[in-house]
Amino acid sequence: KDFKWCLCDCRFLSDPIDMIVFNGLSINKIDSISFIEAKSGAARLNPHQKAVRDAVNDQKVSYTVI
């Protein structure tokens, strides 16, 4: 019930984070990208998940075409 993203915009990764959501992909208009880690109960982020969170929060994200 707390999941607010469109499922057809989601891409499941599993590790190190659960999924990336390309918000608007289903309507051919991506306006943002969300990194999602789903936790329940008393679960906490592991060190790799914290590193991903910190990189995103510090805006250390890039896009490269090879």
Backbone as XML, in Angstrom:
<?xml version="1.0"?>
<chain id="A" units="angstrom">
  <residue number="1" name="LYS">
    <atom name="N" x="0.823" y="-1.204" z="0.000"/>
    <atom name="CA" x="0.000" y="0.000" z="0.000"/>
    <atom name="C" x="0.864" y="1.263" z="0.000"/>
  </residue>
  <residue number="2" name="ASP">
    <atom name="N" x="2.111" y="1.182" z="0.503"/>
    <atom name="CA" x="2.995" y="2.343" z="0.541"/>
    <atom name="C" x="3.777" y="2.527" z="-0.754"/>
  </residue>
  <residue number="3" name="PHE">
    <atom name="N" x="3.640" y="1.603" z="-1.697"/>
    <atom name="CA" x="4.396" y="1.671" z="-2.938"/>
    <atom name="C" x="3.700" y="2.637" z="-3.880"/>
  </residue>
  <residue number="4" name="LYS">
    <atom name="N" x="4.334" y="3.778" z="-4.151"/>
    <atom name="CA" x="3.691" y="4.847" z="-4.917"/>
    <atom name="C" x="4.136" y="4.925" z="-6.369"/>
  </residue>
  <residue number="5" name="TRP">
    <atom name="N" x="4.975" y="4.025" z="-6.817"/>
    <atom name="CA" x="5.505" y="4.067" z="-8.167"/>
    <atom name="C" x="4.702" y="3.157" z="-9.089"/>
  </residue>
  <residue number="6" name="CYS">
    <atom name="N" x="4.696" y="3.490" z="-10.362"/>
    <atom name="CA" x="4.025" y="2.666" z="-11.368"/>
    <atom name="C" x="4.876" y="1.417" z="-11.618"/>
  </residue>
  <residue number="7" name="LEU">
    <atom name="N" x="4.298" y="0.246" z="-11.461"/>
    <atom name="CA" x="5.063" y="-1.003" z="-11.603"/>
    <atom name="C" x="5.682" y="-1.152" z="-12.992"/>
  </residue>
  <residue number="8" name="CYS">
    <atom name="N" x="5.027" y="-0.644" z="-14.012"/>
    <atom name="CA" x="5.592" y="-0.792" z="-15.363"/>
    <atom name="C" x="6.798" y="0.116" z="-15.589"/>
  </residue>
  <residue number="9" name="ASP">
    <atom name="N" x="7.073" y="1.038" z="-14.672"/>
    <atom name="CA" x="8.263" y="1.886" z="-14.749"/>
    <atom name="C" x="9.439" y="1.301" z="-13.966"/>
  </residue>
  <residue number="10" name="CYS">
    <atom name="N" x="9.207" y="0.221" z="-13.239"/>
    <atom name="CA" x="10.202" y="-0.366" z="-12.336"/>
    <atom name="C" x="11.059" y="-1.417" z="-13.034"/>
  </residue>
  <residue number="11" name="ARG">
    <atom name="N" x="12.328" y="-1.448" z="-12.652"/>
    <atom name="CA" x="13.241" y="-2.491" z="-13.126"/>
    <atom name="C" x="13.908" y="-3.097" z="-11.894"/>
  </residue>
  <residue number="12" name="PHE">
    <atom name="N" x="13.718" y="-4.388" z="-11.721"/>
    <atom name="CA" x="14.216" y="-5.094" z="-10.549"/>
    <atom name="C" x="15.692" y="-5.433" z="-10.705"/>
  </residue>
  <residue number="13" name="LEU">
    <atom name="N" x="16.490" y="-5.095" z="-9.698"/>
    <atom name="CA" x="17.921" y="-5.403" z="-9.704"/>
    <atom name="C" x="18.275" y="-6.452" z="-8.660"/>
  </residue>
  <residue number="14" name="SER">
    <atom name="N" x="17.726" y="-6.323" z="-7.467"/>
    <atom name="CA" x="17.976" y="-7.205" z="-6.333"/>
    <atom name="C" x="19.225" y="-6.823" z="-5.549"/>
  </residue>
  <residue number="15" name="ASP">
    <atom name="N" x="20.349" y="-6.602" z="-6.217"/>
    <atom name="CA" x="21.583" y="-6.320" z="-5.483"/>
    <atom name="C" x="22.398" y="-5.281" z="-6.238"/>
  </residue>
  <residue number="16" name="PRO">
    <atom name="N" x="22.870" y="-4.235" z="-5.653"/>
    <atom name="CA" x="22.855" y="-3.911" z="-4.235"/>
    <atom name="C" x="21.566" y="-3.240" z="-3.756"/>
  </residue>
  <residue number="17" name="ILE">
    <atom name="N" x="20.720" y="-2.780" z="-4.701"/>
    <atom name="CA" x="19.426" y="-2.237" z="-4.298"/>
    <atom name="C" x="18.332" y="-3.019" z="-4.992"/>
  </residue>
  <residue number="18" name="ASP">
    <atom name="N" x="17.120" y="-2.917" z="-4.480"/>
    <atom name="CA" x="16.030" y="-3.724" z="-5.018"/>
    <atom name="C" x="15.609" y="-3.317" z="-6.424"/>
  </residue>
  <residue number="19" name="MET">
    <atom name="N" x="15.439" y="-2.027" z="-6.659"/>
    <atom name="CA" x="14.975" y="-1.629" z="-7.990"/>
    <atom name="C" x="15.299" y="-0.184" z="-8.314"/>
  </residue>
  <residue number="20" name="ILE">
    <atom name="N" x="15.248" y="0.089" z="-9.602"/>
    <atom name="CA" x="15.337" y="1.444" z="-10.122"/>
    <atom name="C" x="14.016" y="1.713" z="-10.828"/>
  </residue>
  <residue number="21" name="VAL">
    <atom name="N" x="13.466" y="2.895" z="-10.593"/>
    <atom name="CA" x="12.217" y="3.276" z="-11.231"/>
    <atom name="C" x="12.498" y="4.441" z="-12.172"/>
  </residue>
  <residue number="22" name="PHE">
    <atom name="N" x="12.166" y="4.248" z="-13.428"/>
    <atom name="CA" x="12.276" y="5.298" z="-14.432"/>
    <atom name="C" x="10.892" y="5.942" z="-14.520"/>
  </residue>
  <residue number="23" name="ASN">
    <atom name="N" x="10.666" y="6.932" z="-13.672"/>
    <atom name="CA" x="9.351" y="7.545" z="-13.533"/>
    <atom name="C" x="8.890" y="8.184" z="-14.839"/>
  </residue>
  <residue number="24" name="GLY">
    <atom name="N" x="7.805" y="7.653" z="-15.393"/>
    <atom name="CA" x="7.261" y="8.138" z="-16.650"/>
    <atom name="C" x="7.607" y="7.276" z="-17.848"/>
  </residue>
  <residue number="25" name="LEU">
    <atom name="N" x="8.402" y="6.242" z="-17.666"/>
    <atom name="CA" x="8.817" y="5.368" z="-18.773"/>
    <atom name="C" x="7.614" y="4.819" z="-19.537"/>
  </residue>
  <residue number="26" name="SER">
    <atom name="N" x="6.584" y="4.428" z="-18.827"/>
    <atom name="CA" x="5.413" y="3.807" z="-19.457"/>
    <atom name="C" x="4.644" y="4.769" z="-20.361"/>
  </residue>
  <residue number="27" name="ILE">
    <atom name="N" x="4.871" y="6.057" z="-20.207"/>
    <atom name="CA" x="4.214" y="7.042" z="-21.068"/>
    <atom name="C" x="5.239" y="7.795" z="-21.926"/>
  </residue>
  <residue number="28" name="ASN">
    <atom name="N" x="6.439" y="7.202" z="-22.045"/>
    <atom name="CA" x="7.523" y="7.753" z="-22.868"/>
    <atom name="C" x="7.927" y="9.168" z="-22.464"/>
  </residue>
  <residue number="29" name="LYS">
    <atom name="N" x="7.908" y="9.435" z="-21.161"/>
    <atom name="CA" x="8.299" y="10.753" z="-20.664"/>
    <atom name="C" x="8.945" y="10.596" z="-19.286"/>
  </residue>
  <residue number="30" name="ILE">
    <atom name="N" x="10.191" y="10.176" z="-19.266"/>
    <atom name="CA" x="10.895" y="9.989" z="-17.993"/>
    <atom name="C" x="11.221" y="11.352" z="-17.421"/>
  </residue>
  <residue number="31" name="ASP">
    <atom name="N" x="10.683" y="11.635" z="-16.237"/>
    <atom name="CA" x="10.951" y="12.928" z="-15.611"/>
    <atom name="C" x="11.852" y="12.822" z="-14.392"/>
  </residue>
  <residue number="32" name="SER">
    <atom name="N" x="12.069" y="11.602" z="-13.919"/>
    <atom name="CA" x="13.002" y="11.391" z="-12.807"/>
    <atom name="C" x="13.312" y="9.905" z="-12.696"/>
  </residue>
  <residue number="33" name="ILE">
    <atom name="N" x="14.341" y="9.603" z="-11.918"/>
    <atom name="CA" x="14.744" y="8.218" z="-11.670"/>
    <atom name="C" x="14.829" y="8.032" z="-10.167"/>
  </residue>
  <residue number="34" name="SER">
    <atom name="N" x="14.213" y="6.953" z="-9.675"/>
    <atom name="CA" x="14.199" y="6.664" z="-8.238"/>
    <atom name="C" x="14.923" y="5.357" z="-7.955"/>
  </residue>
  <residue number="35" name="PHE">
    <atom name="N" x="15.760" y="5.361" z="-6.940"/>
    <atom name="CA" x="16.439" y="4.158" z="-6.474"/>
    <atom name="C" x="15.658" y="3.664" z="-5.264"/>
  </residue>
  <residue number="36" name="ILE">
    <atom name="N" x="15.173" y="2.414" z="-5.299"/>
    <atom name="CA" x="14.281" y="1.908" z="-4.263"/>
    <atom name="C" x="14.905" y="0.702" z="-3.560"/>
  </residue>
  <residue number="37" name="GLU">
    <atom name="N" x="14.910" y="0.742" z="-2.251"/>
    <atom name="CA" x="15.302" y="-0.401" z="-1.420"/>
    <atom name="C" x="14.132" y="-0.665" z="-0.482"/>
  </residue>
  <residue number="38" name="ALA">
    <atom name="N" x="13.521" y="-1.821" z="-0.601"/>
    <atom name="CA" x="12.366" y="-2.171" z="0.229"/>
    <atom name="C" x="12.838" y="-2.915" z="1.479"/>
  </residue>
  <residue number="39" name="LYS">
    <atom name="N" x="12.395" y="-2.445" z="2.612"/>
    <atom name="CA" x="12.727" y="-3.073" z="3.898"/>
    <atom name="C" x="11.442" y="-3.270" z="4.685"/>
  </residue>
  <residue number="40" name="SER">
    <atom name="N" x="11.450" y="-4.245" z="5.561"/>
    <atom name="CA" x="10.302" y="-4.454" z="6.439"/>
    <atom name="C" x="10.794" y="-4.742" z="7.849"/>
  </residue>
  <residue number="41" name="GLY">
    <atom name="N" x="9.928" y="-4.518" z="8.806"/>
    <atom name="CA" x="10.285" y="-4.769" z="10.200"/>
    <atom name="C" x="11.469" y="-3.928" z="10.633"/>
  </residue>
  <residue number="42" name="ALA">
    <atom name="N" x="12.423" y="-4.577" z="11.280"/>
    <atom name="CA" x="13.600" y="-3.883" z="11.818"/>
    <atom name="C" x="14.802" y="-3.967" z="10.875"/>
  </residue>
  <residue number="43" name="ALA">
    <atom name="N" x="14.574" y="-4.347" z="9.619"/>
    <atom name="CA" x="15.676" y="-4.489" z="8.657"/>
    <atom name="C" x="16.390" y="-3.158" z="8.452"/>
  </residue>
  <residue number="44" name="ARG">
    <atom name="N" x="17.687" y="-3.225" z="8.262"/>
    <atom name="CA" x="18.521" y="-2.037" z="8.073"/>
    <atom name="C" x="19.275" y="-2.147" z="6.746"/>
  </residue>
  <residue number="45" name="LEU">
    <atom name="N" x="19.759" y="-1.018" z="6.264"/>
    <atom name="CA" x="20.576" y="-1.019" z="5.059"/>
    <atom name="C" x="21.929" y="-1.664" z="5.346"/>
  </residue>
  <residue number="46" name="ASN">
    <atom name="N" x="22.423" y="-2.470" z="4.400"/>
    <atom name="CA" x="23.764" y="-3.027" z="4.561"/>
    <atom name="C" x="24.772" y="-1.988" z="4.049"/>
  </residue>
  <residue number="47" name="PRO">
    <atom name="N" x="26.062" y="-2.215" z="4.230"/>
    <atom name="CA" x="27.058" y="-1.218" z="3.811"/>
    <atom name="C" x="26.992" y="-0.838" z="2.327"/>
  </residue>
  <residue number="48" name="HIS">
    <atom name="N" x="26.741" y="-1.790" z="1.439"/>
    <atom name="CA" x="26.640" y="-1.467" z="0.014"/>
    <atom name="C" x="25.417" y="-0.602" z="-0.268"/>
  </residue>
  <residue number="49" name="GLN">
    <atom name="N" x="24.303" y="-0.909" z="0.384"/>
    <atom name="CA" x="23.089" y="-0.116" z="0.198"/>
    <atom name="C" x="23.276" y="1.298" z="0.731"/>
  </residue>
  <residue number="50" name="LYS">
    <atom name="N" x="23.981" y="1.428" z="1.838"/>
    <atom name="CA" x="24.279" y="2.757" z="2.380"/>
    <atom name="C" x="25.170" y="3.538" z="1.426"/>
  </residue>
  <residue number="51" name="ALA">
    <atom name="N" x="26.113" y="2.863" z="0.786"/>
    <atom name="CA" x="27.012" y="3.518" z="-0.164"/>
    <atom name="C" x="26.226" y="4.035" z="-1.374"/>
  </residue>
  <residue number="52" name="VAL">
    <atom name="N" x="25.260" y="3.249" z="-1.867"/>
    <atom name="CA" x="24.420" y="3.696" z="-2.976"/>
    <atom name="C" x="23.604" y="4.912" z="-2.540"/>
  </residue>
  <residue number="53" name="ARG">
    <atom name="N" x="22.975" y="4.826" z="-1.377"/>
    <atom name="CA" x="22.191" y="5.951" z="-0.849"/>
    <atom name="C" x="23.040" y="7.211" z="-0.750"/>
  </residue>
  <residue number="54" name="ASP">
    <atom name="N" x="24.238" y="7.071" z="-0.215"/>
    <atom name="CA" x="25.119" y="8.229" z="-0.034"/>
    <atom name="C" x="25.559" y="8.829" z="-1.367"/>
  </residue>
  <residue number="55" name="ALA">
    <atom name="N" x="25.866" y="7.976" z="-2.341"/>
    <atom name="CA" x="26.274" y="8.473" z="-3.661"/>
    <atom name="C" x="25.143" y="9.262" z="-4.320"/>
  </residue>
  <residue number="56" name="VAL">
    <atom name="N" x="23.917" y="8.760" z="-4.206"/>
    <atom name="CA" x="22.769" y="9.471" z="-4.775"/>
    <atom name="C" x="22.547" y="10.782" z="-4.030"/>
  </residue>
  <residue number="57" name="ASN">
    <atom name="N" x="22.559" y="10.731" z="-2.714"/>
    <atom name="CA" x="22.337" y="11.937" z="-1.909"/>
    <atom name="C" x="23.413" y="12.992" z="-2.147"/>
  </residue>
  <residue number="58" name="ASP">
    <atom name="N" x="24.630" y="12.557" z="-2.421"/>
    <atom name="CA" x="25.747" y="13.487" z="-2.689"/>
    <atom name="C" x="25.814" y="13.886" z="-4.163"/>
  </residue>
  <residue number="59" name="GLN">
    <atom name="N" x="24.825" y="13.472" z="-4.944"/>
    <atom name="CA" x="24.736" y="13.761" z="-6.380"/>
    <atom name="C" x="25.958" y="13.276" z="-7.151"/>
  </residue>
  <residue number="60" name="LYS">
    <atom name="N" x="26.486" y="12.140" z="-6.734"/>
    <atom name="CA" x="27.624" y="11.521" z="-7.417"/>
    <atom name="C" x="27.098" y="10.431" z="-8.349"/>
  </residue>
  <residue number="61" name="VAL">
    <atom name="N" x="26.265" y="10.836" z="-9.270"/>
    <atom name="CA" x="25.627" y="9.935" z="-10.217"/>
    <atom name="C" x="25.941" y="10.448" z="-11.616"/>
  </residue>
  <residue number="62" name="SER">
    <atom name="N" x="26.276" y="9.553" z="-12.523"/>
    <atom name="CA" x="26.608" y="9.978" z="-13.876"/>
    <atom name="C" x="25.947" y="9.056" z="-14.889"/>
  </residue>
  <residue number="63" name="TYR">
    <atom name="N" x="26.008" y="9.484" z="-16.134"/>
    <atom name="CA" x="25.453" y="8.716" z="-17.248"/>
    <atom name="C" x="26.515" y="8.704" z="-18.342"/>
  </residue>
  <residue number="64" name="THR">
    <atom name="N" x="26.849" y="7.503" z="-18.828"/>
    <atom name="CA" x="27.879" y="7.366" z="-19.841"/>
    <atom name="C" x="27.402" y="6.459" z="-20.954"/>
  </residue>
  <residue number="65" name="VAL">
    <atom name="N" x="27.636" y="6.845" z="-22.175"/>
    <atom name="CA" x="27.370" y="5.998" z="-23.342"/>
    <atom name="C" x="28.698" y="5.479" z="-23.840"/>
  </residue>
  <residue number="66" name="ILE">
    <atom name="N" x="28.778" y="4.152" z="-24.031"/>
    <atom name="CA" x="30.002" y="3.520" z="-24.521"/>
    <atom name="C" x="29.716" y="2.871" z="-25.867"/>
  </residue>
</chain>
